[in-house]
Amino acid sequence: MTPVELAVLIRSRAAGRGRFITALAGAPGSGKSTLAQTLVAALGAGARVVPMDGFHYDDAVLEARGHRARKGAPYTFDAQGFIHLMHRLRAGGDVAIPVFDRSMELSRAAADVVTDADQFLVVEGNYLLLDQAPWTDLAPLFDLTVFLDVPLAELDRRLVARWAHYGKTPDQARAWIDGNDMLNIRQVVEGSRAADVVVRWQAGVGSAARDSTG
């Protein structure tokens, strides 16, 4: 299923309804942000991305709590704040959203605004389908759930490239991936609820998908 086909599915399910919220979940490095942007482009007018990453706790908070070395784990996000945002997005009206700036490693509050003109929201993040409290409170807020399934070796390759881009040495990247990213990847892969649609990556082919709702 290509992004265009996924957009067709979303528009079909949204017919006759108001706001339609799609959850796009997957492990770190799985390509959520890229697919979300491509999907929004395929949906066209009235579609926009809402990233979960804006709810990262600031590094100063993580340092104070002794969690800096595990940045990206579920407990390093303001989950309750994100859940509150999702309720506001369901209710409608102008809603300011935070956006995470990876170049500075911090979130910018009220960096963007969702309005009633935005009918199709593509929410992307690691833990949208995590089967543990409080993340399970998100389940009734999504109209469609999508999970990106990417092999561990490919995730590792992408993360090495990501951290090199952001200035880590090969040794620093390796230590961060092995000591943090892979732990988060396993939590996402092993601890997420089943999605309506699974998008599987295949080398040399791109993404293939299965609609598990039938």
Secondary structure, DSSP 8 states (H G I E B T S, - for coil): --HHHHHHHHHHHHTT-S-EEEEEEE-TTS-HHHHHHHHHHHH-TTEEEEEGGGGB--HHHHHHHT-GGGTTSGGGB-HHHHHHHHHHHHH-S-EEEEEEETTTTEEEEEEEEE-TT--EEEEEETTTTBSSTTGGGGGGG-SEEEEEE--HHHHHHHHHHHHHHTT--HHHHHHHIIIIIHHHHHHHHHHB---SEEEEEETTTEEEEEETT-
